[in-house]
Amino acid sequence: MRSFLWEGVEEGKRDHLVKWERVANSKEEGGLGVGSLKEKNEALRAKWLWRFPMEPNSLWAMVVKSKYGSATNGWDANPASMVTSLNPWKDISAGYQTFLQCCRFELGNGNRVRFWEDSWVREGLLKDSFPRLFALSSKHSLSIDCFVDSQVFPHNWDFGFRRNLNERETAEVIKLLEILEGFRLWASKRDRRRWDLEVSGYFTCKSFQSFLCNKGRVVTFPPFSRVWKAKSPPKVKVFVWLVGLGKVNTLDLVQRKRPFMYLSPHWCVLCKYCEESVDHLFLHCPFSLSLWGLLWREVGTVCVIPKGCSDFLCSDFVVWGSGKCTSTLWRCLVHSVFWNIWMERNRRIFEDYKGVGVRDLWDRVKYWAALWASVTKDFKDYSYSTIMRDMAAAVI
């Protein structure tokens, strides 16, 4: 799949512009949302781990419980230990520890959550945060309601220490009580397992797959909405995505990948003066700057061009006003500028083509932006010629 994405079917070997790990990420994380089959499969298996305590009376859950028994935490089934090729629960339970890293308990009456061994506070397992106090406690593997009287609030916690504490241990107890200060047990409410990767608290395969792909790191792609929510064609969106990542095959990038070839990387075909890089070609080249200037004049604003394309795509510009039509047309215009600069550059390099002036290229930019916007529901009452003739009037 990796080779097919970058090389096509009959085009031979070509450079892979973006690492496959990045491509596999979701669009919100800077990828193409292709996904990794390995992580996707593990996320689908983890769904059964989530459903097991939620569906205790279902036939499949009772079969698994009767065959493998319940785990010590009272929520899950024991992992399968027998070695056989016909044992799906063995594969499902193999990801149990990774699954638990994303789970946290939400307290109700506290009779199903273990005080020391389960994750129910933000700090993680209390036995790991306070190993000395855990060793001194006589209440191992006991639920939280065994440590406190739920009828009395504020709660008086009884940790069941086997001896009197010294000064250092007393200081640790004070830290522990500070953590427990905001917790309260409710006799009429049941304990609940919560999924930490979703605001709703419920498991989703997408969130767990993202966790596995990024190895627990939080990865974001700030230009997401400017790239993927535009109404331009998919190939244009993918191109703008590459521009935002700085992975377009400009001469400087190709020269680094082909050091044995002389490609004149210090010559921009548009201005014939500076080195061709992604940021120069699309933002800082005098030819491109003139094109952006016409765009600013069209939308009635003044802007200082950022240093890089990624910063540009992350920027919020005040154009015409607010509204969905404004946002739709603005994004189409930005995509059209990037796309037409690239098309003009390629024609000058690979074809016997002298090029056009900035004014003529600006007409092309307006044409494509108006055409893309006209087929959206936001401009269903406008033809592309009407939008192109007076863009400001079309968004009011």
N, C-alpha and C positions, 0 to 999 in steps of 0.2 A: 504493500500500500504506500509506503514511503517513497519508493522509486516511481510508482505510478503518478503520485502527486506532483513531483518535481520534474520528471523526465517524460511523462506522457507514454504513449504506446509505441510509436514508431520514430521517435525523435532522437533516440540514442542517449548516451550518458550525458547528463547535465548536472550543474551544481545544485546542491540542496541549499536553498536560501535560508531556511530556518530549521533549527534542531527539531527532531521529531518529538522530543519531550514537550517542547513549547507548542507545537502544532496540536498535540493531543489534548492540551488543556482546553477548557471551555472558553468561549469568546470573552466572557467577563474577566477571565484571567490572562488574556492576551494570546490565546490560541485560536484554532479554527473549529473547535468543538468536535474534532474527529473522534477523540476518545481512545483509550487503550483497552483492548479486549481483556487483558489480564486483570486490570483494576476494575473494569466493568463487571467481570465475572465474580470477582471477590465481593463487590458491592451488592450484587444480586444474592449471593449466598448469605451475606450479613443480614439481609432482610428477614431471613428465617430466624436468626438469632433474636431480632427485635420482636418478631411476632410470637415467639414461643411463650413468654410470660403474659402476653396480651390475650392469647387465645387458649387458656388452660383446659377448656372443655371441648376443644376441637379434637377430632379423631386422630389427626396426624400428631398433635402435641401429646396426646395420651399414649400413643404408640411409642414415640421417642422417649417419653418419661419412663414407661414401663420397661423399656429395653436397656436404657443407659442410666436411669436414676437421676435424681435431682442433685444439682451442685450444692455446695455448702452455703452459698448465699441465698438459696431458696427461690431464686428467680429463673435460673437457667438449668439446662440439662448437662450432665457430665459429658466431656468430650469422648468420642469413640476411640477406643484403644486397639481394637482388633484390626489386623492387617488383612484386608480383602479388597478386591477391585469393585465389589458390589456393595459399597458402604457410603452412601451420599452424606450421611451425618458426619463422617470422618472429615470430609472436605469442608463441610459447613463449619464445624467446630474448630477447624485449624486456625481460623482467623479470630478466635474468641478474644484473645488478649488485645489485639488491635482495635476490635470493636468496642471493648470496654473503655478504651482511652477517650472515646467520644461520648460516653454516657455519664450522666450524673443523676442522682436521685433527688426527687422533690418530696420533702417531708409532708406526711399527713399525721397519722397516729404513731408512726415510728416503729411499728411492730414487724416490718419486713425489711428494714435497712439495718445492717450491722454498723455499730458505732465506729470501730477501728478499721475494719477491713473493706468497707464500701466507700465509694466516692460520692459524697453528698455535700461537701463544702468546696469552695473554689480552690482551696489550697491543695486538693487532691486527697489521697488516702491519709487519714490521721496517724496510722501506724508508721507511715513513712516520714511524715512531718515531725512526729514526736516519738521516735523509737524508744527513748529511755522511759517515757511514761507508759508506753505500750507494754514494755517488759515488766514494769512494776504492777500493772493492772491485773486483777484476777478475773476480769470480765472479758475474756476473749471470745470472739464469734457470737457475741450477744447483740440483740437488737437495741436500738436507741432507747426504746421505752423502758429498758431495764436499768438505764442510767439516770432516769429522772421521773418525777411524778407529773404527768401531763395536766393534772387538775390544778396545779399550783404554778402561777406565773408572777414574777420572773422565776424561771426554773432553778432549782437547786440540784446541781449535777453531782452524782456519786460515781466516781471512777473506780472504786473498789481497789485502792492501792493496798499492797500487802504490808507496808511498813510506813513509818513517818518519813516525810520528804526532807531532804536537805535544802540549802538555800538555792542552789542551782536548779534543782527540780521544781522548787516552788515558783521560780521565775518562769519556767516552762508552762506550769499550770496556769499562771496568769495570762500568758500568751494564748493558751488554748481557750480559756474562758472568754477572752476578747473576741476570738473567732466565733464562739458559740452564742455570743450575746444577742444577736439578732434572730436566732432560731426559736421557733415555738412549735410544740406538738398540738395537733387538733384531734381530739378523740373521734370525731365524726367524719374525718377525712382519711382516705386511703393513701398510702405511699404510692408514688408514681415514678417510673423511670423516664428521664428526660434526655432528649438528643441535643447535645450541646452545639452542634454545627448548624442548627436551624432555629430561627427566632420562635417558631411555633412550638418547638420542643419535640416534634415528631420526626421519625427517621425518613430520610430520602436517599435513594441510591445515588443521586447526583452529588449531594454534599459529601457522602462517604467516598465516592470515586475521586472527587477533587482532593479530599484529604489524603488519599493514598497516592495520587499522582504527584502531589506537592510535598509529600513526606511530612505532613503536619504544618507546613509553612503557609501563611496567608499570602496569596499572590493576587494582585489586582492589576487591571489594565485601565488607567484613567481615561484614555480616549475612547473607551468602549462605545458610548452612545453616539459620539461624533462619527465613528467609523461604521458601526453595524446598524444603527437606526436610521441612517440616511436612506433615501428612496432611489438611489442609483442602482444600476445593474450589479449582480453578484460579482462579476469579474472586476468591476471598478472598486467595489468595497474591499475585495481581497488585495487589490493593488494599493489602496490607501492604507490598509493594515500593514503591508510591507513597508510603505513609506514611514509610518509611525514607528516601526521597529528599526528603521534604518537599514533594511535588507534588500533594497533595490539594486539591481546590477549596474550601478554607475561605474565609470572607468576606474576610479580608485579602488573599489571593491573587487572588480574583475582582475586588476593588476596584482592585488594581494593574493588572489587565488591562483593566478597564472604568472608567477614571477619570471618565468623564462620567455614571456612574450612582452614586446614593447608596444603599449597601447596608448601612449601619450596621455597619462593620467592627469597631467597638469594643464590640460586644454579642454575648456568647456565649449561645446559646439554652438551654444546659444550666444555667449558673449565673446568667445574666442580670446579669453584673457586669463581667467582664473582656473584653479584646479576643479575638476568635476567631482563633487561629492553629493550625497543625498541632500544635505542642508543647503549647499550652495545652489544646486540645480533648481530646487523647488522654492527656495525662499530668498537667497541673497544674490543670485545672479541679476545683473541690471535688467535683463530682458524679463525675468520673472517678477522682479520688483515693480516694473512698469505695469505688468498684468495685474498684480495685486492692487496697485494704486487705482486702476480702473474699477476694480471690485469695490474698494472702499468708497470711491465716489458714487458708485451705483447705489450702495446701501446707506449712504449718508453718514459715514463715520470716519474717524482717523485712528490709525493703529500703528504701534511700533512693532515691527516684525520680531518675534522671539528668536532665540539663538538656534533652536532645532525644530524639526518637524513634529516631534513628539510633544514639545511644549506648545507648539502652535495648535495642534489638535486638542490639547487639554484646555486651551484658553476660552474664556467666555467673552464674546464680542457683543456690544450693544448695537444691533442693527434693526432699523425700521421701528421696532417696538417688540412687544411680546405677543405670543400666540402660536398656535400650531402651524398655521400657514407660513408664518415667518420662519419658524424652525425648519420646516420641510424644505423651503426654497433655499435657505441659507446653506444647509448641508449639501444640497444638490450643487450649489454654486462652488463650494469649496472642493468637492469631489471632482467637479468638472474642470476646475483650474489645474489640479494635480494631474488629472488624466490627459488633458490637452497639452500640458507642458511635456509630458512623457512621450506622447504621440509625435509632437513636433520635433523633439530631440531625436527620436528613432528614425523618423523620415529623413532628417538631415544627414544622419550617419549612414544608413543602410540603403537609401535610395538616391537617385540623381535628382536632388530636390534642393532648391535654393532657400526655401523657407518663406514664411510670411511675416508681416509686421505685427506689432503688438495689437493694433486695432483690429486687424483681420482675425487674429487668434481670439481676441475678446468676443468677437461675434460668434465664433464657434463655441466658446465657453457658455455664452448666454443661450445659444440654441440647444445644446445638450442639457443644460440645467433646466430650461423651460420644458423640454420634451419629457425628461424624467419626472418632473413635478406634475405635469399635466395629466399623467395617467394615474395619479393618486386620488383618493377620495377627497382630500383637502382642496383640490383644484378641479373637481368634477364639472364645475360650471364654466371653466376657462379652457380655451384652446392654447396650445403651446405658442402660437403666434401672438395671442393676446398677452400672455405672460411675458414673452420676450420683448414686446413693444413697451410695456410699462410695468416693471416688476413691483415697484412701490405700490401702485394702485391695486395690484392683484392680491397683496397680502393684507390690505386694509379691510 
